[in-house]
Amino acid sequence: MNKKKALILFAHGARDPRWAQPFQKLQQLAQAQLPDAMVALSFLELMEPRLPETVSQLVESGCEQITIVPVFLGQGGHVLRDLPLLIDELRVAYPTLNIAVSQAVGESPDVLNAMVAYCVASLEY
Amino acid sequence: MNKKKALILFAHGARDPRWAQPFQKLQQLAQAQLPDAMVALSFLELMEPRLPETVSQLVESGCEQITIVPVFLGQGGHVLRDLPLLIDELRVAYPTLNIAVSQAVGESPDVLNAMVAYCVASLEY
């Protein structure tokens, strides 16, 4: 089945393959909750696939609408500068593709609250 | 009042000061829930204060027990190699200081689930 909607989890990437594990879990869990969409994991650097390759494959498979979630805690140069440049290039390459970009996961109050709870519980009494 | 216990939120750091905002919120919210401990934010690189400086200040203020939480989503070289080296140096410098290191926040199932919910909700229907 060709799915017309896709969610791309966009992460930084790292040299150590162990780094990707939580992002792979995130992809699997999100995919399980979104049976009618493709959920892809894509990286800015150091890991594959990169964003242009991921989008190319999704478009080839019939995808018409893509939502990109930056899986970053902080919004710095990668989210505020590198990602918009990549998006601009994708919009030129695929003018009919609908591309939306959400805020980084670290901007989510629920994610923040879960991190607070974890940090507070980490303090050994 | 000198607090004997401290929680250090250890983050990567970035060139763009906006990057630090979620980490600063995390520090404030964790501190509010831990009135009997010091909650500090410290960085690996690019931002100040760095971990050795933070620990030095905490020890000078009377802190005897420190728990470090890596506020990283993935555990790669920074968490698995750079941080243990820093901890080794700190244990040599402060032999009576009790230092514990928790797993990265990205290893927390609750943090992961909150990210899943955020990503799923980001997909535009």
gemmi code that builds the backbone of each chain (N, CA, C; Angstrom):
import gemmi

chains = {
    "A": [
        ("MET", (0.849, -1.199, 0.000), (0.000, 0.000, 0.000), (0.882, 1.246, 0.000)),
        ("ASN", (0.553, 2.167, -0.859), (1.252, 3.441, -0.860), (0.581, 4.396, 0.120)),
        ("LYS", (1.350, 4.883, 1.041), (0.788, 5.802, 2.032), (1.083, 7.224, 1.584)),
        ("LYS", (0.064, 8.069, 1.637), (0.222, 9.432, 1.118), (0.787, 10.400, 2.144)),
        ("LYS", (0.727, 10.010, 3.412), (1.243, 10.885, 4.463), (2.449, 10.241, 5.139)),
        ("ALA", (3.387, 11.092, 5.498), (4.583, 10.584, 6.171), (4.978, 11.504, 7.317)),
        ("LEU", (5.543, 10.883, 8.329), (6.123, 11.609, 9.456), (7.614, 11.286, 9.448)),
        ("ILE", (8.421, 12.330, 9.377), (9.870, 12.112, 9.419), (10.405, 12.596, 10.756)),
        ("LEU", (11.015, 11.681, 11.488), (11.680, 12.024, 12.741), (13.113, 12.393, 12.383)),
        ("PHE", (13.418, 13.670, 12.543), (14.697, 14.215, 12.075), (15.628, 14.415, 13.268)),
        ("ALA", (16.701, 13.623, 13.291), (17.628, 13.656, 14.430), (19.023, 14.071, 13.968)),
        ("HIS", (19.887, 14.351, 14.911), (21.202, 14.870, 14.553), (22.086, 13.836, 13.882)),
        ("GLY", (22.173, 12.630, 14.493), (23.145, 11.636, 14.043), (24.395, 11.693, 14.905)),
        ("ALA", (25.137, 10.582, 14.948), (26.353, 10.495, 15.754), (27.228, 9.391, 15.190)),
        ("ARG", (28.489, 9.356, 15.629), (29.398, 8.314, 15.126), (29.083, 6.953, 15.727)),
        ("ASP", (28.651, 6.945, 16.984), (28.411, 5.684, 17.684), (27.009, 5.167, 17.355)),
        ("PRO", (26.908, 3.960, 16.781), (25.575, 3.461, 16.399), (24.630, 3.314, 17.587)),
        ("ARG", (25.168, 3.151, 18.791), (24.294, 3.027, 19.972), (23.475, 4.283, 20.207)),
        ("TRP", (24.011, 5.402, 19.700), (23.320, 6.683, 19.880), (21.905, 6.645, 19.305)),
        ("ALA", (21.736, 5.895, 18.227), (20.459, 5.932, 17.502), (19.347, 5.131, 18.177)),
        ("GLN", (19.668, 4.327, 19.171), (18.663, 3.401, 19.712), (17.357, 4.061, 20.182)),
        ("PRO", (17.419, 5.133, 20.990), (16.144, 5.726, 21.417), (15.332, 6.281, 20.239)),
        ("PHE", (16.044, 6.730, 19.196), (15.349, 7.282, 18.031), (14.681, 6.162, 17.229)),
        ("GLN", (15.346, 5.013, 17.182), (14.745, 3.857, 16.499), (13.505, 3.369, 17.254)),
        ("LYS", (13.598, 3.362, 18.588), (12.422, 2.994, 19.395), (11.288, 3.982, 19.144)),
        ("LEU", (11.642, 5.263, 19.111), (10.647, 6.312, 18.860), (9.959, 6.072, 17.517)),
        ("GLN", (10.735, 5.760, 16.512), (10.161, 5.492, 15.189), (9.190, 4.313, 15.246)),
        ("GLN", (9.618, 3.225, 15.901), (8.770, 2.026, 15.952), (7.460, 2.305, 16.689)),
        ("LEU", (7.550, 3.013, 17.816), (6.357, 3.282, 18.610), (5.418, 4.248, 17.891)),
        ("ALA", (5.994, 5.247, 17.228), (5.145, 6.193, 16.473), (4.505, 5.480, 15.282)),
        ("GLN", (5.281, 4.628, 14.600), (4.719, 3.895, 13.455), (3.550, 3.012, 13.890)),
        ("ALA", (3.680, 2.385, 15.057), (2.618, 1.510, 15.555), (1.327, 2.287, 15.789)),
        ("GLN", (1.465, 3.572, 16.119), (0.269, 4.392, 16.379), (-0.238, 5.088, 15.126)),
        ("LEU", (0.501, 4.970, 14.040), (0.115, 5.660, 12.791), (0.112, 4.668, 11.623)),
        ("PRO", (-0.823, 3.715, 11.638), (-0.807, 2.670, 10.613), (-1.067, 3.207, 9.203)),
        ("ASP", (-1.674, 4.382, 9.105), (-1.994, 4.914, 7.773), (-0.925, 5.858, 7.229)),
        ("ALA", (0.148, 6.018, 7.959), (1.229, 6.907, 7.508), (2.554, 6.156, 7.547)),
        ("MET", (3.501, 6.664, 6.788), (4.872, 6.153, 6.884), (5.595, 6.956, 7.956)),
        ("VAL", (6.272, 6.296, 8.858), (7.095, 6.993, 9.846), (8.555, 6.645, 9.557)),
        ("ALA", (9.327, 7.655, 9.201), (10.725, 7.453, 8.821), (11.641, 8.161, 9.808)),
        ("LEU", (12.843, 7.639, 9.944), (13.875, 8.259, 10.781), (14.974, 8.736, 9.848)),
        ("SER", (15.397, 9.997, 10.031), (16.371, 10.579, 9.114), (17.324, 11.468, 9.903)),
        ("PHE", (18.530, 11.642, 9.357), (19.572, 12.312, 10.140), (20.154, 13.528, 9.419)),
        ("LEU", (20.631, 14.469, 10.230), (21.301, 15.643, 9.680), (22.703, 15.303, 9.196)),
        ("GLU", (23.433, 14.548, 10.004), (24.812, 14.224, 9.660), (25.265, 12.982, 10.411)),
        ("LEU", (26.351, 12.393, 9.956), (27.035, 11.272, 10.606), (26.316, 9.932, 10.492)),
        ("MET", (25.000, 9.941, 10.295), (24.254, 8.689, 10.120), (23.413, 8.758, 8.861)),
        ("GLU", (23.030, 7.598, 8.361), (22.176, 7.493, 7.187), (20.821, 6.915, 7.600)),
        ("PRO", (19.747, 7.213, 6.855), (19.689, 8.099, 5.691), (19.618, 9.571, 6.084)),
        ("ARG", (20.082, 10.428, 5.167), (19.949, 11.870, 5.361), (18.565, 12.316, 4.863)),
        ("LEU", (18.192, 13.522, 5.228), (16.841, 14.010, 4.917), (16.511, 14.005, 3.412)),
        ("PRO", (17.392, 14.512, 2.524), (17.016, 14.516, 1.095), (16.758, 13.106, 0.552)),
        ("GLU", (17.557, 12.145, 1.003), (17.372, 10.761, 0.560), (16.035, 10.201, 1.066)),
        ("THR", (15.727, 10.480, 2.326), (14.466, 9.997, 2.896), (13.274, 10.579, 2.139)),
        ("VAL", (13.319, 11.891, 1.893), (12.193, 12.533, 1.205), (12.072, 11.998, -0.223)),
        ("SER", (13.205, 11.811, -0.895), (13.179, 11.270, -2.254), (12.480, 9.915, -2.292)),
        ("GLN", (12.828, 9.059, -1.340), (12.229, 7.720, -1.315), (10.731, 7.782, -1.010)),
        ("LEU", (10.360, 8.677, -0.095), (8.931, 8.803, 0.248), (8.134, 9.305, -0.953)),
        ("VAL", (8.675, 10.291, -1.658), (7.968, 10.830, -2.828), (7.841, 9.752, -3.914)),
        ("GLU", (8.902, 8.995, -4.119), (8.857, 7.915, -5.118), (7.802, 6.870, -4.780)),
        ("SER", (7.575, 6.669, -3.482), (6.581, 5.668, -3.080), (5.169, 6.235, -3.074)),
        ("GLY", (5.003, 7.506, -3.463), (3.664, 8.075, -3.599), (3.257, 9.037, -2.506)),
        ("CYS", (4.166, 9.356, -1.617), (3.851, 10.261, -0.511), (3.635, 11.689, -1.022)),
        ("GLU", (2.576, 12.338, -0.506), (2.227, 13.690, -0.959), (2.318, 14.725, 0.158)),
        ("GLN", (2.375, 14.266, 1.379), (2.384, 15.194, 2.520), (3.346, 14.685, 3.575)),
        ("ILE", (4.270, 15.536, 3.959), (5.308, 15.137, 4.907), (5.341, 16.107, 6.082)),
        ("THR", (5.337, 15.552, 7.278), (5.542, 16.363, 8.486), (6.873, 15.962, 9.096)),
        ("ILE", (7.697, 16.955, 9.334), (9.027, 16.707, 9.892), (9.051, 17.166, 11.345)),
        ("VAL", (9.423, 16.255, 12.240), (9.574, 16.611, 13.651), (11.060, 16.582, 14.002)),
        ("PRO", (11.631, 17.723, 14.361), (13.025, 17.717, 14.807), (13.126, 17.056, 16.188)),
        ("VAL", (13.784, 15.907, 16.236), (13.941, 15.213, 17.515), (15.230, 15.717, 18.161)),
        ("PHE", (15.138, 16.957, 18.576), (16.228, 17.670, 19.245), (15.654, 18.229, 20.548)),
        ("LEU", (16.480, 18.259, 21.594), (16.023, 18.889, 22.834), (16.093, 20.404, 22.720)),
        ("GLY", (17.203, 20.928, 22.223), (17.351, 22.369, 22.080), (17.240, 22.791, 20.628)),
        ("GLN", (16.721, 23.982, 20.417), (16.615, 24.522, 19.067), (17.761, 25.516, 18.856)),
        ("GLY", (18.844, 25.035, 18.277), (19.971, 25.901, 17.969), (20.163, 25.959, 16.475)),
        ("GLY", (21.424, 26.065, 16.054), (21.724, 26.226, 14.634), (21.207, 25.088, 13.762)),
        ("HIS", (21.225, 23.865, 14.282), (20.782, 22.740, 13.458), (19.300, 22.835, 13.129)),
        ("VAL", (18.507, 23.217, 14.112), (17.053, 23.280, 13.901), (16.645, 24.610, 13.268)),
        ("LEU", (17.311, 25.700, 13.682), (16.869, 27.035, 13.257), (17.527, 27.499, 11.957)),
        ("ARG", (18.639, 26.879, 11.572), (19.336, 27.313, 10.361), (19.518, 26.162, 9.362)),
        ("ASP", (20.126, 25.041, 9.797), (20.405, 23.939, 8.863), (19.112, 23.327, 8.321)),
        ("LEU", (18.173, 23.044, 9.196), (16.935, 22.400, 8.744), (16.139, 23.276, 7.778)),
        ("PRO", (15.919, 24.574, 8.064), (15.192, 25.408, 7.090), (15.869, 25.447, 5.718)),
        ("LEU", (17.207, 25.420, 5.691), (17.892, 25.393, 4.392), (17.580, 24.095, 3.651)),
        ("LEU", (17.587, 22.992, 4.372), (17.241, 21.705, 3.750), (15.803, 21.719, 3.243)),
        ("ILE", (14.917, 22.302, 4.035), (13.493, 22.359, 3.642), (13.334, 23.215, 2.387)),
        ("ASP", (14.042, 24.343, 2.340), (13.964, 25.199, 1.149), (14.367, 24.414, -0.104)),
        ("GLU", (15.444, 23.647, 0.000), (15.902, 22.861, -1.151), (14.877, 21.801, -1.534)),
        ("LEU", (14.250, 21.196, -0.524), (13.250, 20.158, -0.816), (12.020, 20.763, -1.492)),
        ("ARG", (11.655, 21.992, -1.071), (10.463, 22.632, -1.665), (10.717, 22.987, -3.134)),
        ("VAL", (11.976, 23.307, -3.454), (12.327, 23.562, -4.857), (12.308, 22.249, -5.657)),
        ("ALA", (12.852, 21.205, -5.038), (12.950, 19.917, -5.740), (11.591, 19.251, -5.920)),
        ("TYR", (10.685, 19.471, -4.959), (9.363, 18.810, -4.993), (8.277, 19.862, -4.790)),
        ("PRO", (7.994, 20.667, -5.816), (7.089, 21.819, -5.630), (5.660, 21.427, -5.259)),
        ("THR", (5.227, 20.220, -5.572), (3.845, 19.834, -5.235), (3.759, 19.100, -3.905)),
        ("LEU", (4.904, 18.836, -3.293), (4.900, 18.126, -2.014), (4.542, 19.090, -0.880)),
        ("ASN", (3.646, 18.663, -0.019), (3.244, 19.459, 1.139), (4.183, 19.115, 2.308)),
        ("ILE", (4.988, 20.096, 2.721), (5.960, 19.849, 3.787), (5.647, 20.737, 4.983)),
        ("ALA", (5.437, 20.124, 6.130), (5.238, 20.871, 7.372), (6.363, 20.521, 8.335)),
        ("VAL", (6.763, 21.501, 9.131), (7.820, 21.268, 10.121), (7.287, 21.667, 11.486)),
        ("SER", (7.338, 20.759, 12.430), (6.865, 21.080, 13.779), (8.014, 21.604, 14.625)),
        ("GLN", (7.676, 22.070, 15.799), (8.728, 22.487, 16.729), (9.492, 21.268, 17.239)),
        ("ALA", (10.680, 21.510, 17.725), (11.504, 20.414, 18.252), (10.819, 19.759, 19.451)),
        ("VAL", (11.085, 18.479, 19.658), (10.440, 17.756, 20.759), (10.732, 18.392, 22.115)),
        ("GLY", (11.888, 19.032, 22.253), (12.219, 19.677, 23.522), (11.326, 20.861, 23.856)),
        ("GLU", (10.555, 21.335, 22.886), (9.603, 22.426, 23.126), (8.274, 21.916, 23.671)),
        ("SER", (8.083, 20.606, 23.669), (6.830, 20.029, 24.157), (6.774, 20.069, 25.678)),
        ("PRO", (5.732, 20.693, 26.262), (5.626, 20.712, 27.726), (5.575, 19.308, 28.324)),
        ("ASP", (4.931, 18.361, 27.626), (4.851, 17.006, 28.178), (6.215, 16.320, 28.192)),
        ("VAL", (7.002, 16.561, 27.136), (8.356, 15.993, 27.115), (9.194, 16.624, 28.228)),
        ("LEU", (9.063, 17.941, 28.370), (9.803, 18.643, 29.429), (9.430, 18.097, 30.808)),
        ("ASN", (8.122, 17.925, 31.038), (7.687, 17.430, 32.347), (8.184, 16.013, 32.604)),
        ("ALA", (8.216, 15.182, 31.557), (8.737, 13.823, 31.733), (10.230, 13.865, 32.063)),
        ("MET", (10.950, 14.810, 31.450), (12.381, 14.935, 31.765), (12.574, 15.430, 33.192)),
        ("VAL", (11.744, 16.375, 33.621), (11.834, 16.866, 35.002), (11.641, 15.708, 35.977)),
        ("ALA", (10.605, 14.911, 35.740), (10.322, 13.791, 36.647), (11.495, 12.818, 36.685)),
        ("TYR", (12.072, 12.560, 35.514), (13.214, 11.627, 35.474), (14.415, 12.193, 36.226)),
        ("CYS", (14.687, 13.476, 36.013), (15.845, 14.097, 36.677), (15.651, 14.131, 38.190)),
        ("VAL", (14.442, 14.492, 38.627), (14.167, 14.554, 40.071), (14.319, 13.170, 40.694)),
        ("ALA", (13.821, 12.141, 39.988), (13.909, 10.766, 40.516), (15.345, 10.262, 40.523)),
        ("SER", (16.198, 10.879, 39.704), (17.591, 10.426, 39.625), (18.412, 10.820, 40.835)),
        ("LEU", (17.971, 11.850, 41.552), (18.724, 12.289, 42.715), (18.618, 11.249, 43.817)),
        ("GLU", (19.728, 10.756, 44.232), (19.730, 9.705, 45.252), (19.508, 10.319, 46.631)),
        ("TYR", (18.487, 9.850, 47.308), (18.256, 10.359, 48.655), (18.887, 9.452, 49.704)),
    ],
    "B": [
        ("MET", (22.020, 28.795, 53.215), (22.101, 27.389, 53.617), (22.970, 26.622, 52.624)),
        ("ASN", (23.891, 25.847, 53.161), (24.697, 24.985, 52.303), (23.972, 23.663, 52.087)),
        ("LYS", (23.756, 23.326, 50.853), (23.066, 22.075, 50.540), (24.104, 21.005, 50.245)),
        ("LYS", (23.929, 19.854, 50.872), (24.952, 18.813, 50.751), (24.762, 17.944, 49.514)),
        ("LYS", (23.570, 17.996, 48.931), (23.297, 17.186, 47.744), (23.073, 18.085, 46.538)),
        ("ALA", (23.531, 17.606, 45.395), (23.344, 18.385, 44.174), (22.967, 17.478, 43.015)),
        ("LEU", (22.174, 18.032, 42.124), (21.821, 17.372, 40.868), (22.392, 18.239, 39.756)),
        ("ILE", (23.217, 17.640, 38.919), (23.768, 18.391, 37.786), (23.127, 17.884, 36.500)),
        ("LEU", (22.463, 18.774, 35.799), (21.903, 18.458, 34.485), (22.996, 18.747, 33.469)),
        ("PHE", (23.489, 17.698, 32.846), (24.664, 17.799, 31.983), (24.220, 17.735, 30.521)),
        ("ALA", (24.385, 18.843, 29.817), (23.913, 18.934, 28.434), (25.081, 19.209, 27.494)),
        ("HIS", (24.850, 19.084, 26.217), (25.934, 19.200, 25.247), (26.470, 20.615, 25.121)),
        ("GLY", (25.554, 21.599, 24.981), (25.974, 22.965, 24.662), (25.879, 23.213, 23.167)),
        ("ALA", (25.749, 24.496, 22.788), (25.626, 24.874, 21.376), (26.046, 26.330, 21.227)),
        ("ARG", (26.278, 26.744, 20.004), (26.682, 28.138, 19.774), (25.530, 29.108, 19.976)),
        ("ASP", (24.322, 28.688, 19.614), (23.158, 29.573, 19.673), (22.575, 29.563, 21.088)),
        ("PRO", (22.532, 30.742, 21.750), (22.030, 30.748, 23.133), (20.587, 30.264, 23.263)),
        ("ARG", (19.808, 30.363, 22.185), (18.419, 29.889, 22.246), (18.349, 28.391, 22.511)),
        ("TRP", (19.427, 27.691, 22.123), (19.461, 26.241, 22.304), (19.265, 25.847, 23.765)),
        ("ALA", (19.749, 26.689, 24.669), (19.759, 26.315, 26.093), (18.400, 26.464, 26.773)),
        ("GLN", (17.434, 27.097, 26.126), (16.185, 27.431, 26.816), (15.474, 26.230, 27.457)),
        ("PRO", (15.266, 25.115, 26.735), (14.572, 23.996, 27.395), (15.358, 23.438, 28.582)),
        ("PHE", (16.679, 23.528, 28.488), (17.507, 23.013, 29.585), (17.407, 23.931, 30.811)),
        ("GLN", (17.313, 25.225, 30.553), (17.136, 26.174, 31.662), (15.778, 25.974, 32.335)),
        ("LYS", (14.744, 25.731, 31.511), (13.417, 25.438, 32.089), (13.476, 24.167, 32.921)),
        ("LEU", (14.157, 23.169, 32.380), (14.308, 21.890, 33.093), (14.970, 22.117, 34.445)),
        ("GLN", (16.022, 22.930, 34.461), (16.713, 23.225, 35.719), (15.771, 23.894, 36.722)),
        ("GLN", (15.024, 24.895, 36.250), (14.128, 25.634, 37.140), (13.044, 24.718, 37.726)),
        ("LEU", (12.464, 23.881, 36.857), (11.377, 23.004, 37.308), (11.899, 21.923, 38.259)),
        ("ALA", (13.085, 21.386, 37.957), (13.659, 20.371, 38.859), (14.038, 21.008, 40.192)),
        ("GLN", (14.620, 22.222, 40.144), (14.990, 22.907, 41.392), (13.768, 23.164, 42.269)),
        ("ALA", (12.650, 23.519, 41.632), (11.425, 23.790, 42.391), (10.945, 22.542, 43.130)),
        ("GLN", (11.247, 21.379, 42.565), (10.807, 20.127, 43.202), (11.844, 19.571, 44.167)),
        ("LEU", (13.002, 20.186, 44.219), (14.091, 19.676, 45.079), (14.644, 20.810, 45.945)),
        ("PRO", (13.822, 21.305, 46.875), (14.261, 22.474, 47.657), (15.479, 22.192, 48.539)),
        ("ASP", (15.735, 20.914, 48.854), (16.855, 20.598, 49.749), (18.138, 20.275, 49.000)),
        ("ALA", (18.115, 20.403, 47.681), (19.317, 20.108, 46.885), (19.612, 21.284, 45.965)),
        ("MET", (20.845, 21.356, 45.523), (21.205, 22.321, 44.489), (20.984, 21.651, 43.133)),
        ("VAL", (20.319, 22.327, 42.219), (20.176, 21.809, 40.860), (20.938, 22.745, 39.929)),
        ("ALA", (21.968, 22.200, 39.289), (22.829, 23.012, 38.424), (22.744, 22.520, 36.990)),
        ("LEU", (22.977, 23.436, 36.063), (23.027, 23.095, 34.638), (24.464, 23.284, 34.186)),
        ("SER", (24.988, 22.293, 33.475), (26.389, 22.341, 33.089), (26.548, 21.739, 31.697)),
        ("PHE", (27.613, 22.155, 30.980), (27.719, 21.794, 29.567), (29.034, 21.081, 29.251)),
        ("LEU", (28.971, 20.256, 28.216), (30.173, 19.566, 27.738), (31.062, 20.515, 26.954)),
        ("GLU", (30.463, 21.306, 26.087), (31.254, 22.215, 25.251), (30.380, 23.351, 24.747)),
        ("LEU", (31.004, 24.376, 24.237), (30.368, 25.519, 23.554), (29.605, 26.472, 24.478)),
        ("MET", (29.155, 25.997, 25.648), (28.477, 26.866, 26.604), (29.127, 26.738, 27.972)),
        ("GLU", (28.913, 27.760, 28.797), (29.420, 27.754, 30.163), (28.249, 27.672, 31.134)),
        ("PRO", (28.465, 27.149, 32.349), (29.705, 26.572, 32.873), (29.923, 25.137, 32.394)),
        ("ARG", (31.188, 24.731, 32.368), (31.537, 23.348, 32.069), (31.466, 22.518, 33.361)),
        ("LEU", (31.475, 21.209, 33.189), (31.293, 20.314, 34.334), (32.340, 20.500, 35.435)),
        ("PRO", (33.645, 20.584, 35.130), (34.625, 20.734, 36.224), (34.392, 22.012, 37.039)),
        ("GLU", (34.035, 23.087, 36.360), (33.775, 24.355, 37.046), (32.542, 24.232, 37.953)),
        ("THR", (31.498, 23.595, 37.433), (30.274, 23.421, 38.224), (30.548, 22.595, 39.474)),
        ("VAL", (31.273, 21.499, 39.302), (31.562, 20.626, 40.449), (32.440, 21.364, 41.463)),
        ("SER", (33.418, 22.111, 40.973), (34.284, 22.866, 41.867), (33.470, 23.829, 42.733)),
        ("GLN", (32.549, 24.535, 42.116), (31.728, 25.500, 42.865), (30.823, 24.797, 43.876)),
        ("LEU", (30.263, 23.652, 43.468), (29.384, 22.919, 44.379), (30.168, 22.401, 45.591)),
        ("VAL", (31.366, 21.889, 45.351), (32.183, 21.381, 46.454), (32.571, 22.519, 47.389)),
        ("GLU", (32.930, 23.656, 46.817), (33.300, 24.820, 47.647), (32.142, 25.276, 48.526)),
        ("SER", (30.919, 25.093, 48.022), (29.754, 25.526, 48.809), (29.322, 24.462, 49.813)),
        ("GLY", (30.049, 23.354, 49.892), (29.760, 22.348, 50.913), (29.075, 21.088, 50.408)),
        ("CYS", (28.917, 20.966, 49.132), (28.234, 19.804, 48.574), (29.089, 18.550, 48.721)),
        ("GLU", (28.456, 17.450, 49.153), (29.178, 16.195, 49.395), (28.733, 15.065, 48.465)),
        ("GLN", (27.585, 15.236, 47.832), (27.037, 14.168, 46.989), (26.441, 14.772, 45.723)),
        ("ILE", (26.897, 14.296, 44.595), (26.453, 14.858, 43.321), (25.906, 13.751, 42.428)),
        ("THR", (24.730, 13.991, 41.874), (24.171, 13.090, 40.868), (24.138, 13.827, 39.541)),
        ("ILE", (24.716, 13.221, 38.527), (24.782, 13.842, 37.207), (23.805, 13.128, 36.274)),
        ("VAL", (22.905, 13.895, 35.669), (21.980, 13.337, 34.676), (22.374, 13.861, 33.301)),
        ("PRO", (22.792, 12.988, 32.388), (23.069, 13.440, 31.025), (21.754, 13.786, 30.317)),
        ("VAL", (21.574, 15.055, 30.009), (20.346, 15.472, 29.318), (20.623, 15.371, 27.815)),
        ("PHE", (20.728, 14.137, 27.389), (20.972, 13.778, 26.000), (19.876, 12.786, 25.600)),
        ("LEU", (19.422, 12.841, 24.361), (18.467, 11.837, 23.893), (19.181, 10.534, 23.577)),
        ("GLY", (20.287, 10.596, 22.855), (21.035, 9.399, 22.497), (22.307, 9.282, 23.326)),
        ("GLN", (22.693, 8.053, 23.595), (23.944, 7.819, 24.330), (25.013, 7.412, 23.324)),
        ("GLY", (25.798, 8.376, 22.888), (26.899, 8.104, 21.969), (28.211, 8.439, 22.640)),
        ("GLY", (29.155, 8.918, 21.863), (30.488, 9.191, 22.383), (30.501, 10.191, 23.524)),
        ("HIS", (29.643, 11.188, 23.479), (29.660, 12.209, 24.533), (29.280, 11.617, 25.882)),
        ("VAL", (28.260, 10.754, 25.890), (27.785, 10.175, 27.149), (28.618, 8.959, 27.550)),
        ("LEU", (29.013, 8.157, 26.562), (29.667, 6.878, 26.862), (31.193, 6.993, 26.968)),
        ("ARG", (31.768, 8.062, 26.440), (33.229, 8.187, 26.465), (33.667, 9.509, 27.128)),
        ("ASP", (33.170, 10.649, 26.623), (33.625, 11.941, 27.161), (33.229, 12.116, 28.630)),
        ("LEU", (31.968, 11.817, 28.947), (31.515, 12.022, 30.329), (32.260, 11.117, 31.314)),
        ("PRO", (32.420, 9.810, 31.049), (33.189, 8.988, 32.003), (34.612, 9.499, 32.225)),
        ("LEU", (35.253, 10.046, 31.190), (36.591, 10.607, 31.374), (36.553, 11.804, 32.315)),
        ("LEU", (35.551, 12.663, 32.131), (35.392, 13.811, 33.027), (35.141, 13.349, 34.462)),
        ("ILE", (34.315, 12.316, 34.604), (34.003, 11.794, 35.953), (35.269, 11.238, 36.612)),
        ("ASP", (36.060, 10.502, 35.821), (37.319, 9.958, 36.371), (38.197, 11.077, 36.909)),
        ("GLU", (38.312, 12.168, 36.154), (39.136, 13.296, 36.594), (38.573, 13.925, 37.868)),
        ("LEU", (37.240, 14.016, 37.923), (36.605, 14.619, 39.104), (36.821, 13.739, 40.338)),
        ("ARG", (36.786, 12.411, 40.144), (36.970, 11.504, 41.293), (38.396, 11.590, 41.832)),
        ("VAL", (39.348, 11.857, 40.949), (40.734, 12.053, 41.396), (40.856, 13.393, 42.133)),
        ("ALA", (40.212, 14.416, 41.582), (40.322, 15.756, 42.168), (39.590, 15.864, 43.509)),
        ("TYR", (38.484, 15.118, 43.640), (37.647, 15.213, 44.856), (37.400, 13.803, 45.388)),
        ("PRO", (38.405, 13.184, 46.015), (38.273, 11.767, 46.393), (37.176, 11.492, 47.411)),
        ("THR", (36.753, 12.479, 48.176), (35.700, 12.209, 49.176), (34.315, 12.554, 48.658)),
        ("LEU", (34.251, 13.103, 47.467), (32.946, 13.471, 46.896), (32.258, 12.224, 46.342)),
        ("ASN", (30.977, 12.077, 46.671), (30.179, 10.954, 46.161), (29.550, 11.379, 44.836)),
        ("ILE", (29.977, 10.742, 43.747), (29.471, 11.119, 42.419), (28.716, 9.943, 41.815)),
        ("ALA", (27.463, 10.165, 41.455), (26.666, 9.153, 40.751), (26.278, 9.704, 39.386)),
        ("VAL", (26.205, 8.810, 38.422), (25.799, 9.225, 37.066), (24.620, 8.369, 36.641)),
        ("SER", (23.538, 9.006, 36.268), (22.366, 8.243, 35.825), (22.414, 8.038, 34.315)),
        ("GLN", (21.501, 7.248, 33.823), (21.399, 7.081, 32.369), (20.872, 8.369, 31.743)),
        ("ALA", (21.118, 8.517, 30.464), (20.650, 9.701, 29.745), (19.122, 9.772, 29.765)),
        ("VAL", (18.586, 10.984, 29.705), (17.127, 11.154, 29.761), (16.417, 10.405, 28.628)),
        ("GLY", (17.098, 10.230, 27.498), (16.482, 9.519, 26.379), (16.253, 8.046, 26.655)),
        ("GLU", (16.863, 7.520, 27.721), (16.653, 6.125, 28.108), (15.411, 5.955, 28.984)),
        ("SER", (14.822, 7.066, 29.401), (13.638, 6.990, 30.263), (12.409, 6.623, 29.442)),
        ("PRO", (11.706, 5.532, 29.815), (10.490, 5.162, 29.077), (9.446, 6.278, 29.074)),
        ("ASP", (9.346, 7.021, 30.180), (8.346, 8.091, 30.234), (8.699, 9.232, 29.281)),
        ("VAL", (9.997, 9.543, 29.187), (10.419, 10.577, 28.235), (10.152, 10.098, 26.806)),
        ("LEU", (10.494, 8.841, 26.550), (10.254, 8.274, 25.221), (8.768, 8.327, 24.869)),
        ("ASN", (7.917, 7.917, 25.817), (6.481, 7.921, 25.538), (5.952, 9.331, 25.291)),
        ("ALA", (6.480, 10.302, 26.026), (6.055, 11.688, 25.806), (6.489, 12.158, 24.413)),
        ("MET", (7.671, 11.728, 23.973), (8.124, 12.102, 22.625), (7.262, 11.426, 21.555)),
        ("VAL", (6.902, 10.164, 21.790), (6.032, 9.460, 20.843), (4.715, 10.222, 20.692)),
        ("ALA", (4.115, 10.582, 21.824), (2.826, 11.287, 21.785), (2.957, 12.612, 21.038)),
        ("TYR", (4.063, 13.311, 21.278), (4.272, 14.596, 20.594), (4.437, 14.389, 19.089)),
        ("CYS", (5.220, 13.391, 18.713), (5.457, 13.138, 17.285), (4.163, 12.714, 16.586)),
        ("VAL", (3.425, 11.840, 17.217), (2.163, 11.367, 16.621), (1.197, 12.542, 16.445)),
        ("ALA", (1.126, 13.405, 17.460), (0.217, 14.559, 17.383), (0.675, 15.569, 16.342)),
        ("SER", (1.965, 15.519, 15.982), (2.487, 16.489, 15.014), (2.040, 16.194, 13.588)),
        ("LEU", (1.668, 14.946, 13.333), (1.249, 14.581, 11.977), (-0.097, 15.231, 11.673)),
        ("GLU", (-0.112, 16.015, 10.652), (-1.345, 16.731, 10.309), (-2.308, 15.811, 9.572)),
        ("TYR", (-3.493, 15.687, 10.109), (-4.497, 14.850, 9.437), (-5.403, 15.704, 8.565)),
    ],
}
model = gemmi.Model(1)
for chain_id, residues in chains.items():
    chain = gemmi.Chain(chain_id)
    for i, (resn, *xyz) in enumerate(residues, 1):
        res = gemmi.Residue()
        res.name, res.seqid = resn, gemmi.SeqId(i, " ")
        for name, pos in zip(("N", "CA", "C"), xyz):
            atom = gemmi.Atom()
            atom.name, atom.element = name, gemmi.Element(name[0])
            atom.pos, atom.b_iso = gemmi.Position(*pos), 0.0
            res.add_atom(atom)
        chain.add_residue(res)
    model.add_chain(chain)
structure = gemmi.Structure()
structure.add_model(model)
structure.setup_entities()
